[in-house]
Amino acid sequence: MDTGTFRGLITLFLIIAMIGIALWAYSKRRKADFEEAANLPFADDDEQPTSDKHASLESDSEADSRKDRGDKKL
């Protein structure tokens, strides 16, 4: 098998894979899953992230410690 034949087979394989992925992505069975995934950014989260709460507590304690030392930069 020469290089041209090998490259042709690889190209054929990649074209078939591309068509397969396109058929999978646009199949009716996957539509509901993709619509759900598309609406995830709009989902209503009632819970606040805990990392922001923790970060704000640290910044408050730092400001209090600066006031105790008499630092003017807040």
Secondary structure, 3 states (H helix, E strand, C coil): CCHHHHHHHHHHHHHHHHHHHHHHHCCHHHHHHHHHHHCHHHCCCCCCCHHHHHHHHHHHHHHHHHHHHCCCCC
